[in-house]
Amino acid sequence: MAANMLDLEVGFRVISAPDPSLPSSTLFPPLQPTLTPPRTKLLGIYQPWFERADPSVRTACNAALSYLRTTLNYQIIDISIPHLHTGQLAHALTILSEIAASQTSVADLTPANKILVSVGRQSPARDFLLAQRLRELLMRHLAALFQLHPGLLVVTPTSPLPGWRIGGGHADLQYGVSDANTSVRNM
């Protein structure tokens, strides 16, 4: 992690330098700086994604965007991301399937997670493959956006929720809460 792009570049240069104690590392050329002209600072916003966030989250995000636009001279453009809700479901199916494939037993899981992993085990291969096709479509769309707008940063709320309500009091704090609908909304 880095505080800014310059810090990231310096860190990358340090870790990519040849190690004098490993002769084989000198076989790779040292990283050369790329001198590129300054790019427009460009933020891509998908408005429907922002609009689905709770009001307090939207307020915080809009304040951050305003700061980036007025103080740091970022340009903001509207972008589209097709099939986003279905993409969330495809992502959830992929994660559940991967967890189910790696879990040999559900005995040590909480009751809610036992159900989720069991659902993942029952997901047909056809659905998994369709989910991967949709995820690839979304990645191709994003790649096209990045090619059309070099330097584009896609900005979204990290979460549409300011936090989850703990309705069960101490029991929820002790044993945890599972709400599959909120989990998918939060992805």
C-alpha positions as CSV (number, residue, x, y, z in Angstrom):
1,M,0.0,0.0,0.0
2,A,1.1,3.5,-0.7
3,A,-0.1,7.0,0.1
4,N,0.3,8.2,-3.5
5,M,1.5,7.1,-6.9
6,L,5.0,8.5,-6.3
7,D,5.4,6.4,-3.1
8,L,4.2,3.4,-5.0
9,E,6.7,3.9,-7.7
10,V,9.6,4.4,-5.3
11,G,8.6,1.2,-3.4
12,F,8.3,-0.7,-6.6
13,R,11.8,0.5,-7.7
14,V,13.3,-0.6,-4.4
15,I,11.8,-4.1,-4.5
16,S,12.5,-4.6,-8.2
17,A,16.2,-3.8,-7.9
18,P,18.6,-6.7,-8.4
19,D,19.7,-8.4,-5.1
20,P,23.5,-8.4,-5.0
21,S,23.5,-11.6,-2.9
22,L,21.6,-13.5,-5.7
23,P,23.6,-13.6,-8.9
24,S,20.6,-14.8,-10.9
25,S,18.7,-11.6,-10.1
26,T,21.2,-9.6,-12.2
27,L,20.0,-11.4,-15.3
28,F,16.9,-9.2,-15.3
29,P,17.4,-5.6,-16.4
30,P,16.7,-2.9,-13.8
31,L,13.4,-1.1,-14.0
32,Q,13.7,2.0,-16.2
33,P,11.5,5.0,-15.6
34,T,8.8,5.6,-18.2
35,L,8.6,9.1,-19.2
36,T,5.0,9.7,-20.1
37,P,3.3,13.0,-20.5
38,P,1.0,14.0,-17.7
39,R,-2.5,12.6,-18.1
40,T,-5.8,14.1,-17.3
41,K,-6.9,13.1,-13.8
42,L,-10.0,11.2,-14.6
43,L,-12.6,9.7,-12.4
44,G,-15.3,7.4,-13.7
45,I,-18.6,7.3,-11.9
46,Y,-21.5,4.9,-12.4
47,Q,-24.4,6.9,-11.0
48,P,-26.8,4.0,-10.4
49,W,-24.1,2.4,-8.2
50,F,-23.9,5.6,-6.1
51,E,-27.7,6.0,-6.0
52,R,-28.2,2.6,-4.4
53,A,-26.0,3.6,-1.4
54,D,-27.6,4.8,1.9
55,P,-27.9,8.6,2.1
56,S,-25.0,9.0,4.7
57,V,-22.7,7.0,2.4
58,R,-23.7,9.1,-0.7
59,T,-23.0,12.3,1.3
60,A,-19.5,11.2,2.3
61,C,-18.7,10.0,-1.3
62,N,-20.0,13.2,-2.8
63,A,-17.9,15.3,-0.4
64,A,-14.8,13.3,-1.4
65,L,-15.6,13.7,-5.1
66,S,-16.1,17.4,-4.7
67,Y,-12.7,17.7,-3.0
68,L,-11.1,15.7,-5.7
69,R,-12.7,17.8,-8.4
70,T,-12.3,21.3,-6.9
71,T,-9.0,20.9,-5.0
72,L,-7.1,18.3,-6.8
73,N,-8.4,19.1,-10.4
74,Y,-9.9,15.7,-11.2
75,Q,-12.3,15.5,-14.1
76,I,-15.4,13.4,-13.4
77,I,-17.1,11.5,-16.2
78,D,-20.2,9.2,-16.2
79,I,-19.5,5.6,-17.2
80,S,-21.8,2.6,-17.6
81,I,-21.3,-0.9,-16.2
82,P,-23.8,-3.3,-17.7
83,H,-25.4,-6.2,-15.8
84,L,-24.0,-5.0,-12.5
85,H,-26.6,-6.6,-10.2
86,T,-26.4,-9.9,-12.1
87,G,-22.6,-9.5,-11.9
88,Q,-22.9,-9.3,-8.1
89,L,-24.9,-12.5,-8.1
90,A,-22.3,-14.2,-10.4
91,H,-19.6,-13.0,-8.0
92,A,-21.5,-14.5,-5.0
93,L,-22.0,-17.8,-6.8
94,T,-18.3,-17.9,-7.7
95,I,-17.2,-17.3,-4.1
96,L,-19.7,-19.8,-2.6
97,S,-18.6,-22.4,-5.1
98,E,-15.0,-21.9,-4.4
99,I,-15.6,-22.1,-0.6
100,A,-17.7,-25.2,-1.1
101,A,-15.0,-26.8,-3.2
102,S,-12.3,-26.2,-0.6
103,Q,-14.4,-27.1,2.5
104,T,-14.3,-30.8,3.2
105,S,-16.6,-30.5,6.2
106,V,-19.1,-28.0,7.4
107,A,-19.0,-29.3,11.0
108,D,-16.9,-26.4,12.4
109,L,-18.9,-23.6,10.6
110,T,-21.7,-21.5,12.1
111,P,-25.2,-22.6,11.2
112,A,-25.6,-19.7,8.7
113,N,-22.3,-20.6,7.0
114,K,-23.2,-24.2,6.9
115,I,-26.3,-23.2,4.8
116,L,-24.3,-21.0,2.5
117,V,-21.6,-23.6,1.9
118,S,-24.3,-26.2,1.3
119,V,-26.0,-23.9,-1.3
120,G,-22.6,-23.5,-2.9
121,R,-22.3,-27.3,-3.2
122,Q,-25.6,-27.6,-4.9
123,S,-25.0,-24.9,-7.5
124,P,-25.0,-26.6,-11.0
125,A,-21.8,-26.4,-13.0
126,R,-23.8,-24.8,-15.8
127,D,-24.6,-21.8,-13.5
128,F,-21.0,-21.6,-12.4
129,L,-19.9,-21.4,-16.1
130,L,-22.5,-18.8,-16.9
131,A,-21.3,-16.7,-14.0
132,Q,-17.7,-16.9,-15.3
133,R,-18.9,-15.8,-18.8
134,L,-20.7,-12.8,-17.2
135,R,-17.6,-11.9,-15.2
136,E,-15.5,-12.0,-18.3
137,L,-18.0,-9.8,-20.1
138,L,-17.7,-7.2,-17.3
139,M,-13.9,-7.4,-17.3
140,R,-13.9,-6.8,-21.1
141,H,-16.2,-3.8,-20.7
142,L,-13.9,-2.4,-18.0
143,A,-10.9,-3.0,-20.2
144,A,-12.6,-1.1,-23.0
145,L,-13.3,1.8,-20.6
146,F,-9.6,1.9,-19.6
147,Q,-8.5,1.9,-23.2
148,L,-10.9,4.6,-24.2
149,H,-10.0,6.7,-21.1
150,P,-6.3,6.2,-20.3
151,G,-5.6,6.8,-16.6
152,L,-9.3,6.3,-15.7
153,L,-10.0,5.6,-12.0
154,V,-13.4,4.0,-11.4
155,V,-14.8,5.4,-8.1
156,T,-17.5,3.6,-6.1
157,P,-18.6,3.6,-2.5
158,T,-16.6,0.9,-0.8
159,S,-19.9,-0.2,0.7
160,P,-23.5,1.0,0.2
161,L,-24.0,0.7,4.0
162,P,-22.5,2.8,6.8
163,G,-22.6,-0.4,8.9
164,W,-24.8,-3.3,9.7
165,R,-27.4,-3.2,12.4
166,I,-26.8,-5.5,15.3
167,G,-30.3,-6.3,16.3
168,G,-29.7,-9.3,18.5
169,G,-27.6,-7.5,21.1
170,H,-25.0,-9.4,23.0
171,A,-25.8,-12.7,21.3
172,D,-25.0,-11.3,17.9
173,L,-21.8,-9.9,19.2
174,Q,-20.9,-13.3,20.7
175,Y,-22.0,-15.6,17.8
176,G,-22.1,-13.3,14.8
177,V,-24.8,-12.3,12.4
178,S,-25.5,-13.7,8.9
179,D,-27.7,-11.9,6.4
180,A,-27.2,-13.2,2.9
181,N,-29.2,-10.4,1.3
182,T,-27.2,-7.7,3.0
183,S,-23.9,-9.6,2.2
184,V,-24.8,-9.6,-1.5
185,R,-25.9,-5.9,-1.4
186,N,-22.6,-5.1,0.2
187,M,-20.5,-6.7,-2.5
